[in-house]
Amino acid sequence: MTKRGGPYPHLRLDLGVKVRDGVAAVDLVLGQGRSFREAAAALDLSLTTCWRRFWFVMDMGTPERHGCKPGPIPPQRGTRACPRGRPWMPTLDGPAQKGRVR
């Protein structure tokens, strides 16, 4: 067996899979009113993974919902890349948006 260099590089998921699962989770939770537990069972995901994918898709669209241009892909909530709270988004939190009233 060859060495892989740690857990992160070989466990990284394709962006398309995250978006596909996230859109399905958003549809089940917001569109059909199901709980995260029911959505996770329907998508054959763990409860935590379903919650993360849901927020990944919601965070990706946040700048556009506020009338800003799309920014870089946000870190996934509940992972080491986003240790607490809402991910920092340069299109909303950056210096160009300081004077903006919400």
C-alpha positions as CSV (number, residue, x, y, z in Angstrom):
1,M,0.0,0.0,0.0
2,T,1.4,3.4,-0.9
3,K,1.4,6.4,1.4
4,R,-1.2,9.0,0.6
5,G,0.3,11.9,2.6
6,G,-2.4,12.4,5.2
7,P,-6.2,12.2,5.2
8,Y,-7.2,15.5,3.5
9,P,-5.8,15.2,0.0
10,H,-7.4,11.8,-0.8
11,L,-10.7,12.5,0.9
12,R,-11.3,15.7,-1.0
13,L,-14.6,15.5,-2.9
14,D,-15.4,16.8,-6.3
15,L,-17.2,20.1,-6.3
16,G,-20.0,18.7,-8.5
17,V,-20.9,16.1,-5.9
18,K,-21.1,18.7,-3.1
19,V,-23.3,20.9,-5.2
20,R,-25.6,18.1,-6.4
21,D,-26.1,16.7,-2.9
22,G,-26.5,20.2,-1.5
23,V,-29.1,21.2,-4.0
24,A,-31.0,18.0,-3.3
25,A,-30.8,18.7,0.5
26,V,-32.0,22.3,0.0
27,D,-34.9,21.0,-2.1
28,L,-35.9,18.4,0.6
29,V,-35.5,20.7,3.6
30,L,-36.8,24.0,2.3
31,G,-38.9,22.9,-0.7
32,Q,-40.6,19.9,0.9
33,G,-40.3,20.8,4.6
34,R,-38.4,17.7,5.6
35,S,-36.0,17.6,8.5
36,F,-32.3,17.2,8.0
37,R,-32.6,13.6,9.4
38,E,-35.2,12.7,6.8
39,A,-33.3,14.4,4.0
40,A,-30.1,12.6,5.0
41,A,-31.9,9.3,4.9
42,A,-33.5,10.1,1.5
43,L,-30.1,11.0,0.0
44,D,-28.2,8.2,1.7
45,L,-25.9,10.6,3.5
46,S,-25.0,11.0,7.2
47,L,-26.9,13.7,9.1
48,T,-23.7,15.8,9.4
49,T,-22.8,15.5,5.7
50,C,-26.4,16.4,4.7
51,W,-26.2,19.5,7.0
52,R,-22.8,20.5,5.6
53,R,-23.9,20.1,2.0
54,F,-27.1,22.1,2.6
55,W,-25.0,25.0,4.0
56,F,-22.4,24.7,1.3
57,V,-25.0,25.5,-1.3
58,M,-26.7,28.2,0.8
59,D,-23.3,29.9,1.4
60,M,-22.4,29.7,-2.3
61,G,-25.5,31.8,-3.2
62,T,-25.2,34.3,-0.4
63,P,-23.4,37.1,-2.2
64,E,-25.9,37.0,-5.1
65,R,-28.8,37.1,-2.8
66,H,-27.4,40.3,-1.4
67,G,-26.9,41.9,-4.8
68,C,-23.1,41.3,-4.9
69,K,-21.1,39.5,-7.6
70,P,-20.3,35.8,-7.0
71,G,-17.1,35.3,-5.0
72,P,-14.8,32.4,-4.4
73,I,-16.1,29.1,-3.2
74,P,-16.7,29.4,0.6
75,P,-15.2,26.9,3.0
76,Q,-17.5,24.2,4.1
77,R,-19.1,24.8,7.5
78,G,-18.3,22.2,10.2
79,T,-14.9,21.5,8.8
80,R,-11.4,22.6,9.8
81,A,-11.4,25.2,6.9
82,C,-14.4,27.0,8.6
83,P,-13.8,26.6,12.3
84,R,-16.7,28.8,13.7
85,G,-19.8,30.7,12.5
86,R,-20.5,31.8,9.0
87,P,-17.6,31.6,6.5
88,W,-15.9,34.9,5.7
89,M,-16.9,36.0,2.2
90,P,-14.8,38.7,0.6
91,T,-17.8,39.8,-1.6
92,L,-19.8,40.6,1.5
93,D,-17.3,41.2,4.3
94,G,-14.4,42.7,2.3
95,P,-13.3,46.3,2.2
96,A,-15.4,47.1,-0.9
97,Q,-18.6,46.5,1.0
98,K,-17.8,48.4,4.2
99,G,-20.0,51.4,3.4
100,R,-22.9,49.3,2.2
101,V,-26.1,49.5,4.3
102,R,-28.1,46.2,4.5
